Amino acid sequence: MIKAAARPSARSVTSRATTVAPGDRFGRLTVTAEDEPYLWRGRFSRRRWACDCACGGSAVVREDSLLSGHTVSCGCVRDELTRERATRHGARAGDKRRPEYQAWQTMLHGQDARVCARWQAPAGRGFKAFLADLGPRPTPQHRLVRRDPARPFTPGNTAWVESPPRAGVPRRLITVRGRRMTLRDAAAEAGIAYATLCKRLERGWSTRAALTP
Ligand SMILES: [Zn+2]
C-alpha cells in the first residue's frame, strides 16, 4: 500500500507513455497539432498528428507510428538510406541508372571477375576510371567484351563492341515511353537487373512498375 502511494499506479504510467501531445519529439519530428483521425473501415481507428520535420518538411503521422518509433521523419531519413544504398560503390546517385554503371557492376560481380585494380578502386574512383578509359557505351547494341577472354578486364583488353542479337536467344521487346527496346536494354536504362525485370513481367506487373528501381 505504501508503495502504491509513493508512485503513480501502473495504469497511469502506461497511459502517460502512450499519449502524444504538441511539442513532443520523435526522431526528427516535432508534434505541432492534432490532425484528422485515421479511419479504418469508416470508423475511428487512430489519432493522427501534424509534425514538423527537422529537415524543414512536414508530415501527418499516426499516433501509434510515432509511439512505436516506426516513423521518425517526414520521409527524409528513408530517402537518405535509399541514396546511401544506391551509392554504396561511391558513384553519384545518378550514375547507377547509366548502362555503363550496369556493365561495370556486371563485370565486377561476374563469373570471371578478374578486374584490374584501377577499375576496382573504392569510393567511386573505380567507376570513374572505367568510364574515363572506355567512354560511354556508343549504342544500346554495344556490349562490354574482352579482346582476349582468357585475360582480365583491363583498359587494354576491354572495349565496347557492337554485337548482333545472339542466334537462338529470343529477344522480347517492350515499349518504354514510345520506344521499342529489348528487355535487357530497358533494364539497364532503368537501373535494375535484367533478371528482376523478367521476374516482374512474368508476375504480371505493368511495364512502368516493372521498370521502377
Ligand atoms: Zn524530413
Residues whose N, C-alpha, C, O or C-beta is under 5 A from the ligand:
A	BS01	ZN	C53 A54 C55 G57 S73 C74 G75 C76
